[in-house]
Amino acid sequence: MDRKRLERTLAEEFGGTATERRVVARAASDLVDSGKPSTDRGHALTVPGVVRHLSDAPEGSSLVERWNWWMGALETAYGGYDYFTVRYVEDDEEAGLRR
């Protein structure tokens, strides 16, 4: 998966800060590298697929909330996805998120 393309697409579709987009794109890349989506769902993870799934999250959710919502759904369905949730966005003053 092209992380830069995913970051650009996330910006267009969901906004969020540059740091949030980078963190979600990194989590998506790690997920792809793990091979879990291909094993569990029978096909590779794509940028359009990520956007489609994140679009299903509750209205008004932030980008990170959307990602974590999807990982929660995959955790429930298959197990082993909790590792890919975003727990912390480091030094993102733009979003005001802190540890």
Residue, then its C-alpha position, 0 to 999 in steps of 0.5 A: m500500500d502506498r502510504k503517501r497516497l493513503e495520507r492524501t486520500l485520508a486528508e481529502e475524505f476525512g480531514g484530521t491533522a497531518t500527524e493523525r493521517r500519518v499515524v493512521a497510514r502507518a497503522a494501515s501499512d503495519l496491518v498490510d505488512s502483517g498479512k492479516p487482511s489477506t489471510d482473514r478476509g481473502h484479499a489485500l488491503t487497498v486505499p479505496g478499501v480503507v476509505r470505504h471502511l472508515s466511511d462506515a464509522p459513526e458520523g462525526s468521528s475523527l479520523v483516529e476514532r474511525w480507524n479504531w472503530w474499524m479495528g474494533a469491528l475486525e477484532t470482534a470478527y477475527g481477533g488479533y486486530d487490537y494491536f493495530t489500534v491507535r492509542y496515542v498521537e505523539d506531540d500533535e499540538e494541532a489536535g491537542l492530543r496528549r498522553 
